[in-house]
Amino acid sequence: MTSGDLMKAELDGIFAVKLPVKELATSRRWYEKVFDLTTQFEFPDEHGVIRGVAYDAPGLGNSGLALRERPDIAGLSGFDPVLFGVKDKLAVDAWVDHLTTLGIDHQLVLATIGWLVIFHDPDGLEIHLYSRERHGKELAGTPGRGRPATGA
């Protein structure tokens, strides 16, 4: 593939994030409540039972969020496959207030370059909300933090 071909084939953002869940009804209620989601599509199986949903998610632009009932692979307990961005520290604080109001346990962390809110979905999947605003404290390279890649 030439560089001209690569430019034509370049990625255009993220279409959607699809998460496997153990029990769709439980996860659906939780995600809709936490993220104020609007259902765009439901995906029934051959018996008409809804096994997946696709959402329009506020703040994700043209990217969607989808849930798929897959108890065989759900439950990446403690893993964070996607980090959602939030604008700044004020947005982080608003999320902390929202999660507190909903009674959802969460943690606020001074991360490598920004603020990070960590909480878990009903299956134990770790949800991260990372601020795009940087805190200005030099934590890169300290234990448990990221560091600039060599050659970067």
PyMOL commands that set and color helices and strands:
alter all, ss='L'
color gray80, all
select helices_A, chain A and resi 3-8+24-35+89-102
alter helices_A, ss='H'
color red, helices_A
select strands_A, chain A and resi 16-21+38-44+50-56+64-69+83-86+106-110+115-120+126-131
alter strands_A, ss='S'
color yellow, strands_A
deselect
rebuild
show_as cartoon
